[in-house]
């Protein structure tokens, strides 16, 4: 984390119990580490009400993390932020129009197709622990598997999700897949599992994870 940098990433410094390791500012910090852009992190204390502060609400009316502040320009939503960083750095994004569109497509696929169903699984675990909505508990995992099978098909004969090179689309897709790393959903999908390992073996990710662990005061293995 570089002090005095122009770019500021608003991320979590303390969070309500149960969320450490899953926050979306991880995706943005990973993109910053991959691009080499100078930045600093402003750590927010969620339990203390930092996300409800009037100044922060002006930055993000949804009171969510992450937010990126770049010399007066404010941007929210992790997929939009990583695409902005790729454009700014001239990295992790193809130079041709169709290639760039393909990366945008797969960023959308990650957050608009795959992630909502995986988030639904989490919400059912939190709010319907006793499985009162039995049909939902039966059908949502099937839908999740359908989307993951689509990712598996996409990865046939290719290393990365959008293009021949690693791009910000891989940061987004891998970030979404990371939310189910403790489940068995990826188990029957060998290409997805191999892709997951490729993404998270990158040095920039290891730096991101180490800084994130330090920010929260936990061991890396606790959040890996």
N, C-alpha and C positions, 0 to 999 in steps of 0.2 A: 504494500500500500504506500503510495507516494504522496507526501505532503505538499501542499501548495499547488496541486494539479488543477487544471481547469475543469475537468470532469469530476462530478461528485455523484456517487451511487448511494442512494438512500436504501439501506438494507436493515435487516433485523440485528439487534444486539442482544435483546432479551425478548422472549416470546412466551405466550401461554404454554403450559405443559403439553407435551405430545407432538409439537411441531418442529422441533430442531432437526435439521437434516433434510427437510422437504421444501424449504421456502424457495420461491421463484427468483429471488435475488441471486441465488447461486448460478443460475443460467447466465445472468448478465455479467457477473464477475468472471465467469469462465470465458465469455466472449472478450472481455477486457484483457484478460491474461493472454488469450490467443492472439489478439490483434497487437498487443504491445502498447496500447494507448496509455498515457499517464492518467491516473485517477486516484481518488481518495474515497473511502467509505465513511458515510455518516451513519452510525449505528443507532437505530431507534429502539426505544424501550416500550414494547407493546403493553405490558401490564401497567406501566406507569401512565399510559394514555398519550404517548407521543403521536400515535396515528390519528388521534382525535383533536390534536392541537390545530387551532384555526390556520396557522401558517402552513402546516402540512396539508390541510384540506384544500388550500388554494393550489397546492402542487398536484394533488390527486384527489378529486372530489369523491372517489370511491373509498378513500382512506385505506388504500392497499399499498403493498410493497411488491415490486421495486418502483422507484422513480429515478430517472437520470436527469441531472442538471448539467448542461454544457454551455457555459458562458452566456447565461440568460435564457437558453432554450431548454424547455422542460418536456420530457417525454415519459409516458407511462406504458404499461403492458409489455411483458417480457419479450414477446416475439417482435414487436415494433422496435423495442430498444436494441435488440441484437442486430436487427437489419440496419438500423441507423448506424450502429458502431461499425458494421462491415462496410457500409458506404463511406463513412468518414475515414476509415483506415485504408480502404482499398484492398481489403483482405477478406477471405472467407466468403467471397461472392464472385461469381464469374463476371467477366467484362462484357459478354455479349447479352443482348436483350432477352433472348429465349432462355439462356442459362440462368439469368437472374430471376426470370419469371418462374422457372422450375424450383429455385430455392424458396421463393416466396410461397409457391404452392405447397411445398412440404412443411414449411413453417405453419401454414394454415392447417394442414392435415394433422400436424401434431397437436395443436391447441384447440382445433374446432371439431375434429373427428375422434381422435384417440383419447385425448385427455378428459373430456367431459364424462365419458363412461367410466374411466378409471377413478375419477373424482367421486362419481356416484357410488362406487364400491366403498370408498372411504366413508362417505356420508352415511351409508346404510350401517356400516360398522359402528359409527358413533351414535346415531339417533335411533337405530332399530336393532340393538344388540340382541334382543330376544326373538328376532325374526318374525315379528307380527305380520309383516308384509311378505308372506312366504313366496308369492308369485314373483315379486320383484327380486328377491334373493335368488330365485331360480333363473330368471331371464336376463338380468343384467350381466352376470358372468358370461353368458352365451354371447351377448352383444360385444363384450370386451374381447372375447376370443375371436370374434369375427373381424374386428379392427386389427388385432394383432396378427391374424393370418394374412391380412392385406399387407402389413409391413413385411411379413415373412416372404410373401410373393415378390414384393418390390426388391428385396435384397437378393434375389436369385441372380447369381453371376455378377454381383457388384458389391463393393466394399462400403460405399456411403449412400445415403438415402436419396439425395437429389442429383448429384453430379459425380464425376469420376474422382473429384477431390473432396476433402473434408470442408464443409461449409457451416454457416450458422444454422442451417436446417438440421444438421446433425446435433448441434447443441440443443435445439428445441426438442427433437425427437428423443434423444437420449435422456434429456431432463424429464420428459414425460414418462419414459420407461422406468426411470429410477424410482418413481413413486410406487412401483409394484415389485421392487427388487426383493422384498421379504416374503413375497407370495410365490405360488407355483405357476402363475399364469404364463411365464415365459418358458417353462420347462419343456413343453412339447414342440418348441419352435427353435431348432438349432441355429438357423441363420440369425434370428433375432438375438439369441444369447451371444453368439460370436460378435455380432455388431455391437452389442452392449459393452462387451469386454474391450473391443477396439476403441470405442469412444472414450471409455473411462481409464484407458491406459495412457492417455496423452499427458505429457508433462504439465501443460497448462492447467489441466483438471487437478492434478496433484497439488499444484500451487494454490489453486482455488480452495480446495478442500482443507488444506493446512491453514490458510488464512481464516476460513470460515470457522474451523474448530477453535482457533485462537480467539476469534471474536466472541464465541459463546463460552469459552472456558471449558471445553470438553476435549476428550481424546479423539484423534482422527478415526480410530476404529469404531468408536461409538456411533459415528454418523456415516461411515463408508457404505 
